[in-house]
Structures are given as C-alpha cells and as structure tokens.
C-alpha cells in the first residue's frame, strides 16, 4: 500500500463508504484498484472459529479444527497475567497459520449478574482482574503480528433483549466499575480494534455514542485504533460513523448509499468519513505487513499448553479431611456423564471445532494415574449429546426462548441407583456435574442459578452412602450449591477447554497443586445477588440501581454471607503472610506509594499463592464499597521459601469519580491497605493517611450547601469565626441549646464544634445561618458563595 493520505485523496465517496463496511461475515472490504487488500477476522477469545480460505458462513460445522483453550470464565481464576500472555501468543501463532489477521477478543465486561448467558466469555466481576488479564492477553496475541478486538464496549451485561436494551448507568458507576478494565487494556496494550456492543447506553446505541466512542475512548484515553461494530449492532450507518464506529460488521453494502447521500447533502462531513478510512487503512497496512508466510504450529504442543492453563485455573473450593489428592492405590468411582464427555466450552459465536477432547475417565488410565482395576464408572444421569451451534443460538434469540426447559425433569432413577451401588464399593467417589451447554449460551440468559435436577439428586443420593465424595464442576458461571456441606471436596473447573479431562485428573491425583482463586463470588442463592430484583430489566431499559455494589463489593459492604467469596481458593500446601510494609505514612495528592508483603510456603509441597491487595477507605461523604481489589500477584514457592511481593499504588487507587469535577478525586482521611486470601479473609492491614491536595473535589456552593462544607474552607472559617457568637445566641433563642450552655459557649466559642447536638445542624443548609444570625441576610450569604465559587 502506498501513502494512506494519498489513497484517501484518490478514493471516491462510494469507495470510502464501502470501506466502512465488511465484505461478508469475516472480511473487511478491499479497494482493489488502489491496492487496498481485505483483512480477515475470526472468533474467538479462546480458540479459532474460522473457515477454510474464503468461506464467509457463521456455521460451526464449516470451522477448521483448532485448539480450544479454556474460556475466560476459567482463565480469570488463574490470576496469572503471564499465563494469559503466553496463551495469547499461541493463539496469535494459530491465527497467522490460518491467515487470520484479527482475533475477536478478549471480553472484559463485568459479571453484573450470575444469570448473564455470556458470563463464560468474561474474566471476572472485578475490573482489576479483567483489566490486568485482558491486557496480558492482548499483548500476547499482538506480539505475533495479529490484531485483537476488545469487547463488548460497554455495559453489555445480559443477553435478554440484547439488540435493544438500554443500560441505564450513572456516570460514577461507569467510571469506577464498568469502564476501568477497558481503559487499562486500551492504554497499556493498545488493541488494534475495539468492538462496540449491541446495547444502548443511557438511551443511545453503543455504536452511535459519540460521548464514549470519541470523547472518552479517543480523546480522553488516546485510543488510535479502529472501532468495529458487533455483528448486526449498527442501526444507523450515518450516526454510527459520525459517533466513531469505523467498520460495520458483517457486510452492510446495502446501506453504503446512506453514507454517500449524507455526505452529498452535507449531513455528514466528508472529513469524518476520511478519518474513519484513515484509521481503517492504517490498520490494514499494519496487519498486512505483519502477515507471515508458511507459519505452522504444533497442535499437540498447544493442546499440552491448554492443559497447563486449565490446571492453573481450576479452583479447589473445599477439601475437608484432605481427601484430595487421590492416591493411585485408592479404589475410585467416577460418576457422571461429564467424566467421559466433559462440558468444556461455551455456546454461540465462540464455539470451537476442537482438535481433540479427552475426558477424565480416559485420562486417568492413559496418564497412568491409576490402574484400570482401581477405577469404575457410572453415568449417573443421561448424557447430553446436543450442542448449541450458532444457528441454534440465532433460533433461540429470534424465538425469545431458552432451550433449557427440557432439563427440568431429567432424573433417571435407574442411573442413580447404579451410581450409588458403585460408590459404596469405592474408597472415594468423584461426581462430575455442572451445567449443560443448553442451559447457558450466548443469545439467552439463564433463568436461575440451579444445576439440572438430575445432577443435584445424584449428588444427594451418593453422599448418603459414600461419605468420601468429591464433586468436579464444569460450568460457565456461578451456580447454587445447596449440597456443598454434604461433600468433602469441590473442584470448580469452569469451562477448561479441550484438555478438560487431563487437567482435572492432574489436580485430582496431585500432579498439579491447585492454585486458582475465584474471580467471581458464589452467592448462597440467586436472591442474595444485588441486582436480583431488577435483572434483566424490561422494555424500558436495564437500570443499574445497585451502582458499583456488584459481587463482593456488595456482599462485603452489606455483610451478606456467600457460599464462597471472591478470591477464595485452596491449595495442597499452606501459605503465611507477614511483614506488611507501606513506604510512607501519608499520601499527598497525586503521589504514589509502594507496598511490600512477605509470603511463605509453610506447607509440605511446592505451590502457588495469589497475593491480593485491597484498599478499604474510611467512611466518607459518599457511599463506597468497604474494600476494592487494587492489585494482585501470583507467586510460586517451594517448601519453606519466602518471597517479598511489591505493589505500587497510585493516587487513583484511593480515588472516586467526581461527577462535579468530571475527573478522579480524593477525600482526605484514613485509608486501610489490606492483604487478603479472599475478599472476605483479610490477614494483614495497615493504615495510611490521605491528603487530597489538588485532587480534592471542589464544592460548588449554593445556599443549600451544608454548613459543614462552608466551614471546611479557609474563607468560610473566617466568616464563621466572625459570626459564631451571633449564631450561638440565635440557636439558644430557638431552644436548640440551653441558655446556660450558650453562656459557657460565648465565653469559649471554639468548643461549639465539639458539641454532639450541633452535628445535625451543621448538615443543614448555609441559608440556616441567616435564620439564626439576626445581622446576616441571604444576600450576604449568596455573595460569600459566589466568592468561594470564583
């Protein structure tokens, strides 16, 4: 390609309009006469879902074989950026080998509610986890010369009415909770594209939101890449381009004429179209130059790495009496159809035509973990053979129906009786259960957090006859576990990719020491979720009334018991934390502070621990979560080894979003820095003093502003010192304080601030001063407010 600006000067308006639309389902549009090639996109975040050569169909059956890595719901639990970076590198290599220039992922949307059908594509309920892991993934993929598409921008937290729903979110909640993960990936990893979501944001389609696509994304965050629409998310081509959506996907050739007419009529400046084309051409040039010929990759090597990622991401939720790991000499019963045919990936657009899939039952024998005569198997419930491909998702969405009703009454008593009989004869029973693909997928939301009745009944029946029972869970999001107290061990595997079975037995038999930690909370029941009463909204919109109090931010602040808290994860060894050190006692304005803590392996085998750093602000003038994760690090330690982990906290880690300033602000006061094993289990903490400095939120004074805010300013204190005696006489006359107390105060007015009965008065408006001070009128107070505001 020659000079990009020269190409644009030589393009017709029709060619410019065409460049802003896909050629088909996967390719951008070429401009052959000017030497502009097309580039190819492909799902998905955890494995290529792409077709041979020029195929443009969405059907899974036409996809090439690819390695299915663990889904984001699993990898989020790894808390391991380096692991995600290498996974990205391998997916980048596979993309190069398959002539794919843009891999559509990762998804960094927040898990607002457990029922969202697409939660399996997202890392966490916490923006720190999603941002840090998303950044690593993007850096990994793009290091191989392949672009990524950060999605779904933004407030895309449900599948119900996803093409029209308006996410109604206040600005502070957006800035503190729904935008930070996107911001971190944009600034640190610079993804080649960002995918604008289906939903509306405060009544405006995300693809048409100039405020967020241009003002925030480009101007504020400095993003220079291309914005591409989610497939079918553009409803008005002119408004979309004007707002900052550069490419409409898939092909929208029929509406190209709308752009041409808008330019010809002066409704759309041609310069806006030129800017979109310039960004697209720069992307095409960069990706074309980065294409590598004759690239190959090793399926077996990537499968082995997928196994490693899966094992590193599994979470040991419970291990009573240390029944895990299993000894190869023990007689073990594997129960549940998922032991042979695991649920290992999500449904919908990210569904991969996997290279190979090995279940736990076959892996135990193949890997030599146990002798064949020490292992028995029973189905326990009827196997689920139907999978949801993209066509099934589209059908489900178009019919506004969930295809999971068939699982409500799926209990087979004969299979349960067989399983119980087998379990009685074993030393340990391992039940494989979870959620079938037909219960959670892109395109529809779950209707509850329950497992199929057949799975629950199986667990209940087996535990009555076999006390040494462990449960392995394959699922894409949090589920209710009413039977949790009846089993001795629970291994949460989530959707661990095609090496599901091998990774599972690596953990069960102790080849790998579990090190995953939950990236989302497991509530006891759905009704405990903060958005329970308002999710998923209605035709009027989805109101995010719970604000930033999502997941552990809500459960910890409200003191609501959960089944398993965010950040929880057990190991086959033990770790101790000590020597928490904060380098300074006071943080001034925009300063940063270093925090160090020692972690020691005090157990009997090597393993990895996740050090979680939370910031807990003191109660201030506005509602804030009791604590928020601000950083984490996964460290590997041999027996007896100690490592010092260092974190650097910036002023923003202590800040909140000020709508008045339209910027981040600090409140002066004490703040605690905490080290936790989870959001609920805080093991060390120290306080630091915060001096807001120039990050203090400026108060705009009116007569309705509380008096307390006035007294906090230097000019206001001068005014108050001159009027306090008049004020004391006034409140005494009104009977607010006894006359004797007033006489004592007049002798020493400074102590008035120490009187508890005055607190409620100080929270009243400034105008009240005129009521109590006979020589002060509202005109003088208005002049004082104007002086302070100036």
C-alpha positions in Angstrom: 0.0 0.0 0.0 1.2 3.5 -0.9 0.8 6.6 1.3 -2.5 6.4 3.2 -3.5 10.0 2.8 -2.8 9.7 -1.0 -5.1 6.7 -1.2 -7.9 8.6 0.6 -7.5 11.5 -1.8 -7.9 9.1 -4.8 -10.9 7.3 -3.3 -14.5 8.0 -4.4 -17.1 8.7 -1.8 -18.6 5.4 -2.7 -15.3 3.6 -2.0 -14.9 5.4 1.3 -18.4 4.4 2.3 -17.8 0.8 1.3 -14.5 0.6 3.3 -16.6 1.3 6.4 -18.5 -2.0 6.0 -17.5 -5.6 5.9 -17.3 -7.5 2.6 -19.1 -10.5 4.2 -19.2 -12.2 7.6 -15.5 -12.2 8.3 -13.6 -10.0 5.8 -13.1 -6.2 5.5 -13.7 -4.7 2.1 -10.8 -4.4 -0.4 -10.3 -1.5 -2.8 -8.5 -3.4 -5.5 -8.0 -0.5 -7.9 -6.0 1.3 -5.2 -4.1 -1.7 -4.0 -6.0 -2.0 -0.6 -6.4 -5.6 0.4 -9.0 -7.1 2.7 -8.2 -8.5 6.2 -9.8 -11.3 7.9 -11.4 -11.6 11.4 -12.2 -14.6 13.4 -13.9 -15.7 16.6 -12.9 -16.2 19.3 -11.2 -15.4 22.6 -10.2 -19.0 23.5 -9.8 -20.7 20.1 -10.1 -20.0 16.4 -13.6 -20.4 15.0 -12.8 -19.8 11.3 -13.5 -21.3 8.0 -11.3 -22.5 5.1 -9.9 -19.8 2.9 -12.8 -17.6 1.6 -15.7 -19.1 3.4 -17.9 -16.4 5.0 -20.5 -18.6 6.8 -21.1 -18.4 10.6 -21.9 -22.1 10.8 -19.6 -24.1 13.2 -19.7 -27.2 11.0 -17.6 -25.3 8.5 -14.9 -24.3 11.0 -11.4 -25.6 10.8 -10.0 -27.8 13.5 -8.5 -25.6 16.3 -7.2 -26.0 19.8 -9.9 -25.0 22.3 -8.2 -23.3 25.2 -10.0 -22.6 28.5 -12.7 -20.0 28.3 -12.3 -16.7 30.2 -14.6 -17.8 33.0 -11.8 -20.3 33.7 -8.6 -18.3 32.9 -9.9 -15.4 35.1 -9.4 -17.7 38.1 -5.7 -18.2 37.2 -4.9 -14.6 38.4 -1.8 -15.1 36.2 -1.1 -12.5 33.5 2.0 -14.3 32.3 -0.1 -17.4 31.6 -2.7 -15.3 29.6 0.1 -13.6 27.7 1.5 -17.0 26.5 -2.0 -18.2 25.7 -2.4 -15.1 23.6 1.0 -15.7 21.9 -0.1 -19.2 20.9 -3.5 -18.0 19.6 -1.6 -15.4 17.6 0.6 -18.1 16.1 -2.5 -20.2 15.2 -4.1 -17.1 13.7 -1.0 -16.4 11.5 -1.1 -20.1 10.3 -4.8 -19.8 9.4 -4.4 -16.5 7.6 -6.4 -14.6 10.3 -5.4 -11.0 10.9 -7.8 -10.1 13.8 -8.8 -12.3 16.6 -12.1 -11.2 18.1 -11.4 -11.0 21.9 -10.9 -10.7 24.7 -14.2 -9.9 26.5 -13.7 -7.7 29.6 -17.3 -7.0 30.6 -18.2 -7.2 34.2 -20.2 -10.1 35.6 -23.0 -8.0 36.9 -25.4 -10.9 37.5 -24.8 -14.6 37.5 -27.6 -15.2 35.0 -26.0 -13.5 32.1 -25.8 -16.1 29.4 -22.4 -14.9 28.2 -20.6 -14.7 31.5 -18.4 -17.6 30.4 -16.7 -15.2 27.9 -15.8 -12.8 30.6 -13.0 -12.9 33.2 -14.4 -11.5 36.4 -16.8 -9.5 38.5 -13.8 -7.2 39.3 -12.3 -4.7 36.8 -8.8 -5.1 38.3 -8.7 -8.8 37.3 -10.3 -8.3 33.9 -8.1 -5.3 33.1 -4.8 -7.0 34.1 -5.6 -10.3 32.4 -7.1 -8.7 29.3 -4.0 -6.5 28.9 -1.7 -9.6 29.1 -3.9 -11.5 26.5 -3.9 -8.6 24.0 -0.1 -8.1 24.3 0.4 -11.8 23.7 -1.8 -12.0 20.6 -0.5 -8.8 19.1 3.2 -9.7 19.7 2.6 -12.2 16.9 1.5 -9.5 14.4 -2.2 -10.3 14.8 -4.7 -7.8 15.9 -7.3 -8.2 18.7 -10.8 -6.8 19.3 -11.5 -5.7 22.8 -15.2 -6.3 23.5 -18.0 -5.6 24.2 -17.7 -1.8 24.7 -19.5 -1.4 27.1 -22.2 -2.1 29.8 -23.0 -5.2 27.9 -24.1 -7.4 30.8 -27.1 -9.5 29.6 -28.4 -11.4 26.6 -32.1 -10.7 27.1 -33.2 -8.0 24.6 -29.5 -7.5 23.8 -30.2 -5.8 20.5 -32.3 -3.1 22.0 -31.9 -2.9 25.8 -30.6 0.4 27.2 -28.1 0.1 30.1 -29.0 2.9 32.4 -25.9 3.6 34.5 -24.9 6.7 36.4 -21.5 8.2 35.4 -19.7 7.5 38.6 -20.6 3.8 38.4 -19.4 3.7 34.8 -16.1 5.2 35.6 -15.4 3.2 38.8 -16.8 -0.2 37.7 -17.8 -0.8 34.0 -15.1 1.2 32.2 -11.7 0.7 34.1 -11.0 -2.8 32.6 -11.4 -1.3 29.1 -9.4 1.7 30.0 -6.4 -0.3 31.2 -6.3 -2.6 28.2 -6.6 0.4 25.8 -3.8 2.4 27.5 -1.4 -0.4 28.2 -1.9 -2.9 25.4 -3.3 -0.8 22.5 -5.6 -3.3 20.9 -5.9 -3.0 17.1 -9.7 -2.8 17.3 -12.4 -2.2 19.9 -15.8 -3.8 19.4 -18.9 -1.6 20.1 -21.6 -3.5 21.8 -25.2 -4.3 20.9 -26.9 -2.5 23.8 -27.8 1.2 24.2 -26.1 3.3 26.9 -28.5 5.7 28.5 -30.8 5.5 25.5 -28.1 5.8 22.8 -26.9 2.7 20.9 -23.3 2.0 21.8 -22.4 2.1 18.1 -23.8 5.7 18.0 -22.4 7.0 21.2 -20.0 9.8 20.4 -19.6 10.5 24.1 -17.9 7.2 24.7 -16.5 6.2 21.3 -14.9 9.6 20.6 -14.9 11.8 23.7 -13.8 9.1 26.1 -12.2 6.4 24.1 -10.2 8.5 21.6 -9.8 12.0 23.1 -9.6 11.1 26.8 -7.9 7.7 26.7 -5.9 8.4 23.5 -7.1 5.3 21.5 -5.9 5.5 17.9 -7.2 2.1 16.6 -10.4 1.1 14.8 -13.8 0.7 16.3 -15.7 -2.2 14.8 -19.4 -3.0 15.5 -20.6 -6.2 17.0 -22.2 -8.3 14.2 -25.6 -6.6 13.5 -25.2 -3.8 16.1 -25.4 -0.8 13.7 -28.9 0.6 13.2 -28.0 3.9 11.5 -24.8 3.9 9.4 -24.5 7.7 9.4 -24.9 8.2 13.1 -22.5 5.3 13.7 -19.7 6.7 11.6 -20.3 10.2 13.0 -20.0 8.8 16.5 -16.8 6.9 15.8 -17.8 3.4 14.6 -15.4 2.9 11.7 -16.5 -0.6 10.4 -20.0 -2.0 10.4 -19.9 -5.8 10.6 -20.9 -8.0 8.9 -21.5 -6.8 5.3 -23.8 -3.7 5.2 -23.3 -2.9 1.5 -27.0 -2.1 1.1 -26.6 0.9 3.4 -23.4 2.3 1.9 -25.6 4.6 -0.1 -26.8 6.2 3.1 -23.3 7.4 3.8 -22.8 8.7 0.3 -26.1 10.6 0.4 -25.3 12.1 3.8 -22.0 13.5 2.5 -23.7 14.8 -0.7 -26.4 16.6 1.3 -23.9 18.0 3.8 -25.4 16.0 6.7 -22.1 14.2 7.3 -18.8 15.9 6.8 -16.6 14.1 4.3 -13.7 14.7 6.7 -15.4 12.4 9.3 -15.6 9.7 6.7 -11.9 10.3 5.8 -10.9 10.0 9.4 -12.6 6.6 9.6 -11.0 5.5 6.4 -7.6 6.6 7.6 -7.9 4.5 10.7 -9.0 1.5 8.7 -6.3 1.9 6.1 -3.6 2.2 8.7 -4.9 -1.0 10.4 -5.0 -2.9 7.1 -1.5 -1.7 6.2 -0.1 -2.7 9.6 -1.8 -6.1 9.7 -0.9 -6.9 6.0 2.8 -6.0 6.6 2.7 -8.3 9.7 1.4 -11.3 7.8 3.8 -14.2 7.9 4.1 -16.8 5.2 4.3 -20.6 5.8 3.6 -20.3 9.5 2.9 -23.6 11.3 2.1 -24.6 14.8 2.1 -27.8 16.8 -1.4 -28.9 17.7 -0.1 -31.3 20.4 2.1 -28.6 21.9 -0.8 -26.2 22.1 -3.1 -28.9 23.5 -0.5 -29.5 26.2 -0.4 -25.8 27.0 -4.2 -25.7 27.1 -3.9 -28.5 29.7 -1.5 -26.4 31.8 -3.7 -23.3 31.6 -6.8 -25.4 32.6 -5.0 -26.9 35.6 -3.6 -23.5 36.7 -7.1 -22.1 36.6 -9.1 -24.7 38.5 -10.3 -23.7 42.0 -10.3 -26.1 44.9 -13.2 -24.7 46.8 -13.3 -27.3 49.6 -11.1 -30.1 50.8 -12.4 -31.5 54.1 -10.2 -34.1 55.7 -7.8 -33.6 52.8 -9.4 -36.3 50.7 -7.7 -34.8 47.7 -5.3 -35.5 46.1 -6.3 -39.1 45.4 -3.8 -41.8 45.8 -3.3 -44.1 42.8 -3.8 -47.0 45.2 -7.3 -46.0 46.2 -10.3 -47.5 44.6 -12.2 -44.6 42.9 -15.6 -44.4 41.3 -16.0 -41.7 38.6 -19.7 -40.9 38.4 -21.4 -38.6 35.9 -21.5 -38.5 32.1 -19.1 -35.5 32.2 -16.4 -37.8 33.4 -16.2 -39.2 29.8 -17.7 -36.3 27.8 -16.9 -33.1 29.7 -18.6 -29.8 29.2 -15.6 -27.7 28.3 -16.6 -24.7 26.3 -19.4 -22.2 25.9 -22.1 -22.0 23.2 -22.5 -19.4 20.5 -20.1 -17.4 18.5 -17.0 -18.6 20.4 -17.8 -22.3 19.9 -14.6 -24.0 18.6 -14.4 -27.1 16.4 -11.9 -28.7 18.8 -8.7 -30.5 17.8 -9.4 -33.3 20.3 -11.2 -33.7 23.6 -10.2 -36.1 26.3 -12.4 -36.8 29.4 -11.2 -37.5 32.9 -12.0 -41.2 32.8 -9.8 -41.9 29.8 -7.1 -39.6 31.1 -6.7 -41.4 34.4 -5.8 -44.7 32.6 -3.9 -43.1 29.7 -1.7 -40.9 32.0 -1.0 -43.8 34.4 -2.6 -42.1 37.5 -4.3 -45.3 38.5 -4.6 -49.0 37.5 -7.7 -49.8 35.5 -9.0 -52.2 38.2 -8.9 -49.3 40.7 -11.3 -47.2 38.6 -15.0 -47.7 37.9 -17.6 -45.6 36.1 -21.3 -44.9 36.1 -23.3 -42.4 34.0 -25.4 -41.2 36.9 -27.5 -39.1 34.6 -28.4 -39.2 30.9 -25.5 -37.8 28.7 -26.2 -34.5 26.9 -25.3 -35.0 23.3 -26.8 -32.0 21.6 -24.6 -28.9 21.3 -25.6 -25.4 20.6 -24.1 -24.1 17.4 -24.6 -20.5 16.1 -27.7 -21.5 14.2 -29.3 -22.8 17.4 -28.4 -19.5 19.2 -29.9 -17.4 16.4 -33.1 -19.6 16.5 -33.3 -19.2 20.3 -32.9 -15.5 20.2 -35.4 -15.0 17.4 -38.0 -17.0 19.3 -37.2 -15.3 22.6 -36.9 -18.7 24.2 -34.4 -20.5 26.3 -33.7 -24.0 25.1 -33.1 -25.4 28.6 -36.6 -26.3 29.7 -36.1 -30.0 28.8 -33.7 -30.4 31.7 -36.2 -29.6 34.5 -37.4 -33.2 34.8 -34.4 -35.2 33.6 -33.9 -37.6 36.6 -33.3 -41.2 35.7 -33.7 -43.2 39.0 -32.1 -46.3 37.5 -28.9 -44.5 36.7 -28.8 -43.0 40.2 -29.3 -46.5 41.8 -26.4 -47.8 39.7 -24.2 -44.9 40.7 -24.9 -45.3 44.4 -24.1 -49.0 44.2 -20.8 -48.3 42.6 -19.9 -45.5 45.1 -20.4 -47.8 48.0 -17.7 -50.1 46.8 -15.1 -47.4 46.4 -12.8 -45.6 48.7 -13.6 -42.3 47.1 -16.4 -41.2 44.8 -15.9 -38.3 42.4 -19.0 -36.9 40.8 -18.7 -34.9 37.6 -21.6 -32.4 37.3 -22.3 -28.8 36.3 -24.4 -27.0 33.6 -25.2 -28.4 30.1 -24.5 -26.1 27.2 -28.2 -25.8 26.5 -28.6 -24.0 29.9 -26.1 -21.2 29.3 -25.0 -19.7 26.0 -24.7 -16.5 24.0 -28.2 -15.4 22.9 -30.2 -16.0 26.1 -29.8 -15.6 29.9 -30.2 -18.3 32.4 -33.5 -18.3 34.3 -31.9 -19.4 37.6 -28.6 -20.4 39.2 -29.7 -24.1 39.6 -28.0 -27.2 38.3 -30.1 -29.8 36.5 -32.2 -31.7 38.9 -30.6 -35.0 37.8 -27.1 -33.7 38.9 -28.4 -32.5 42.3 -30.3 -35.7 43.0 -27.3 -37.7 42.1 -25.0 -35.8 44.5 -27.6 -36.1 47.3 -28.0 -39.9 46.8 -24.3 -40.7 46.5 -23.3 -38.7 49.6 -25.8 -40.7 51.7 -23.9 -43.9 51.1 -20.4 -42.6 50.5 -19.0 -40.0 52.9 -15.8 -39.6 50.9 -17.3 -37.8 48.0 -15.7 -35.1 45.8 -17.5 -33.1 43.2 -16.0 -31.7 40.0 -17.9 -28.9 38.4 -18.0 -27.9 34.7 -19.9 -24.7 34.3 -19.6 -21.2 32.8 -20.7 -19.1 35.7 -21.7 -19.2 39.4 -24.2 -21.8 40.5 -26.1 -22.6 43.7 -24.6 -25.4 45.7 -27.2 -26.4 48.2 -25.4 -29.7 48.7 -22.0 -28.1 49.5 -22.0 -29.2 53.1 -22.6 -32.8 52.2 -19.5 -33.4 50.2 -15.9 -33.3 51.4 -14.3 -31.7 48.3 -15.3 -29.4 45.5 -13.2 -28.7 42.5 -14.5 -25.8 40.3 -13.1 -26.4 36.8 -15.4 -23.9 35.0 -15.1 -24.5 31.2 -11.5 -25.7 30.9 -11.1 -26.2 27.2 -10.4 -29.4 25.2 -7.9 -30.7 27.8 -10.5 -30.7 30.5 -10.2 -34.3 31.5 -6.4 -34.3 31.6 -6.2 -31.1 33.6 -8.9 -32.4 36.0 -7.0 -35.6 36.8 -3.8 -33.6 37.2 -5.5 -31.8 40.1 -7.4 -34.8 41.5 -4.3 -37.0 41.6 -1.9 -34.3 42.8 0.3 -34.0 39.7 -0.5 -30.3 39.9 -1.1 -28.4 43.1 -4.3 -26.3 42.6 -3.7 -22.5 42.6 -6.8 -21.0 41.1 -8.9 -18.4 43.0 -12.5 -17.4 42.3 -12.7 -14.4 40.0 -16.4 -14.1 41.0 -18.5 -14.6 44.2 -20.7 -17.6 44.7 -23.8 -16.4 46.5 -25.7 -18.9 48.6 -28.8 -18.3 46.4 -29.8 -16.1 43.5 -32.0 -13.9 45.7 -28.8 -12.6 47.5 -27.5 -11.0 44.3 -27.7 -7.2 44.5 -29.4 -6.9 41.0 -31.8 -9.8 41.7 -35.0 -7.7 41.7 -34.1 -5.6 38.6 -32.2 -8.0 36.3 -32.6 -8.2 33.3 -34.9 -5.1 33.2 -37.7 -4.6 30.7 -38.5 -2.8 27.5 -37.9 0.5 29.3 -34.3 -0.5 30.0 -32.0 -2.2 32.4 -31.5 0.1 35.4 -28.2 -0.5 37.2 -29.6 0.8 40.5 -27.1 -1.3 42.6 -24.5 1.0 41.1 -20.9 -0.2 41.8 -22.1 -2.5 44.6 -21.7 -5.7 42.4 -20.3 -9.0 43.6 -18.0 -8.8 46.6 -18.4 -5.0 46.7 -22.0 -5.6 47.7 -21.6 -8.8 49.8 -18.8 -7.4 51.9 -20.4 -4.0 52.3 -23.8 -5.4 53.2 -22.3 -8.3 55.3 -24.2 -10.9 53.3 -23.0 -14.4 53.7 -21.8 -16.1 50.5 -21.2 -19.8 49.7 -17.6 -19.0 48.5 -16.2 -15.4 48.4 -14.4 -13.7 45.5 -10.7 -14.5 45.6 -11.2 -17.8 47.5 -9.0 -20.8 46.5 -7.4 -23.7 48.4 -4.1 -25.5 47.9 -2.5 -28.8 48.8 0.0 -26.7 50.8 -0.2 -23.7 53.2 0.9 -20.2 53.0 1.6 -17.5 55.6 1.7 -13.7 55.1 3.9 -11.3 57.2 5.8 -8.0 57.3 3.3 -5.8 55.5 5.1 -2.5 54.9 3.9 0.8 53.5 6.7 3.0 52.5 5.1 6.2 53.7 2.5 7.1 56.4 0.9 9.9 54.3 -0.1 10.0 50.7 -0.3 13.6 49.3 -2.5 14.4 46.3 -1.1 12.7 43.2 1.7 10.8 44.9 2.2 7.0 44.6 3.1 4.6 47.4 4.9 1.3 47.5 3.6 -1.6 49.5 5.5 -4.8 50.3 4.5 -8.0 52.0 6.2 -11.4 52.5 4.5 -14.7 51.7 6.0 -18.0 52.8 5.2 -21.6 51.9 4.7 -23.3 55.3 3.3 -26.5 54.0 4.7 -29.8 52.7 4.9 -29.3 49.0 5.6 -26.6 46.4 2.7 -24.4 45.2 1.5 -21.0 44.1 -0.4 -18.4 46.0 -2.3 -15.3 44.9 -1.4 -12.3 46.9 -4.5 -10.0 46.9 -4.2 -6.3 47.8 -7.3 -4.4 48.7 -7.9 -0.7 49.5 -10.5 0.0 52.2 -11.5 3.7 52.5 -12.8 5.1 55.8 -16.4 6.2 55.8 -16.6 9.5 53.9 -19.2 11.8 52.4 -20.3 9.4 49.7 -21.1 5.7 49.5 -18.1 3.4 48.6 -17.6 -0.3 48.8 -16.0 -1.5 52.1 -13.0 -2.7 50.1 -11.8 -3.0 46.4 -9.1 -5.1 44.8 -6.4 -2.8 43.5 -3.6 -5.3 42.6 -2.6 -9.0 42.8 0.3 -11.2 42.1 0.7 -15.0 41.8 3.9 -16.3 43.3 5.3 -19.8 43.1 7.0 -21.0 46.3 8.9 -24.2 47.2 8.6 -25.6 50.7 9.9 -23.2 53.3 10.6 -20.5 50.7 9.7 -16.8 51.3 9.3 -14.1 48.7 8.6 -10.4 49.1 5.9 -9.1 46.8 5.9 -5.4 45.9 3.0 -3.3 44.7 2.8 0.3 43.6 -0.4 2.1 44.4 -1.2 5.3 42.5 -3.4 8.1 43.8 -6.2 6.8 41.6 -6.3 3.6 43.6 -7.6 5.6 46.5 -9.9 7.9 44.4 -13.5 8.0 43.4 -15.0 9.6 40.3 -16.3 13.1 40.9 -19.2 14.0 38.6 -18.7 17.6 39.6 -15.1 17.7 38.5 -15.6 15.2 35.7 -12.4 13.7 37.0 -10.9 11.5 39.7 -11.0 13.0 43.2 -9.7 12.1 46.7 -11.2 12.5 50.1 -8.8 13.4 52.9 -8.7 10.9 55.8 -7.5 7.5 56.8 -7.5 4.5 54.4 -6.5 0.9 55.1 -4.4 -1.2 52.8 -5.2 -4.8 53.2 -3.7 -8.2 52.2 -6.3 -10.9 51.8 -6.7 -14.6 51.0 -10.0 -13.6 49.6 -12.3 -10.5 49.7 -13.7 -11.9 53.0 -10.5 -13.2 54.6 -8.2 -10.3 55.3 -5.0 -11.4 57.0 -2.9 -8.2 57.3 -3.8 -4.5 57.2 -2.1 -1.1 57.8 -3.5 2.4 57.6 -2.2 5.3 55.5 -3.3 8.9 55.8 -4.7 10.6 52.6 -4.2 14.3 52.0 -6.4 15.1 48.9 -4.4 18.1 47.9 -5.2 19.3 44.4 -7.3 16.1 43.9 -9.9 17.3 46.4 -13.3 17.6 44.9 -14.3 21.3 44.6 -17.6 22.1 46.1 -19.9 24.4 44.2 -21.5 26.5 46.9 -25.2 27.5 47.0 -27.4 28.5 49.9 -28.5 24.8 50.0 -24.9 23.5 50.6 -24.4 22.1 54.1 -22.8 24.5 56.5 -20.2 21.8 57.3 -18.8 22.2 53.7 -18.6 26.0 54.2 -16.6 25.7 57.5 -14.1 23.4 55.8 -12.8 26.2 53.6 -10.4 28.9 54.8 -12.7 31.8 53.7 -15.7 30.0 55.2 -13.9 29.5 58.5 -13.0 33.2 58.6 -16.7 34.1 58.1 -17.8 31.6 60.7 -15.3 32.9 63.3 -16.8 36.4 62.9 -20.4 35.2 63.2 -20.2 32.3 65.6 -21.3 34.2 68.7 -24.3 35.6 66.9 -25.1 32.0 65.8 -24.8 30.8 69.4 -27.3 33.4 70.6 -29.6 32.5 67.8 -29.7 28.8 68.4 -30.1 29.5 72.2 -33.1 31.7 71.5 -34.7 28.9 69.4 -34.1 26.4 72.3 -31.6 24.3 70.4 -29.2 24.5 73.3 -29.9 25.6 76.9 -29.2 29.1 77.9 -26.6 28.1 80.5 -24.7 26.2 77.7 -24.9 29.2 75.5 -23.3 31.4 78.2 -20.5 29.0 78.5 -20.0 28.8 74.7 -19.9 32.6 74.4 -17.0 32.5 76.8 -15.2 30.0 74.6 -17.0 29.7 71.1 -14.3 27.3 69.7 -15.8 24.3 71.6 -19.1 24.5 69.8 -17.7 22.2 67.2 -17.3 19.5 69.9 -20.9 19.5 70.9 -22.7 16.4 69.5 -26.1 18.2 69.3 -24.6 20.6 66.8 -23.7 17.9 64.2 -27.2 17.7 62.8 -27.3 21.5 62.5 -24.0 21.6 60.6 -25.5 19.3 58.0 -28.3 21.8 57.3 -28.0 24.3 54.5 -26.0 27.5 54.7 -29.2 29.5 54.5 -29.9 28.5 58.1 -27.2 30.9 59.2 -29.4 33.8 58.2 -32.2 32.3 60.3 -30.1 32.2 63.5 -27.9 35.3 62.9 -30.0 38.4 63.0 -27.3 40.5 61.4 -26.8 38.1 58.4 -29.1 38.1 55.4 -29.3 35.8 52.4 -27.7 38.4 50.1 -24.5 38.3 52.2 -24.5 34.5 52.1 -25.0 34.5 48.3 -22.1 36.9 47.9 -20.0 34.6 50.1 -21.0 31.6 47.9 -20.1 33.5 44.8 -16.7 34.4 46.3 -16.0 30.8 47.1 -17.1 29.5 43.7 -14.8 32.0 42.0 
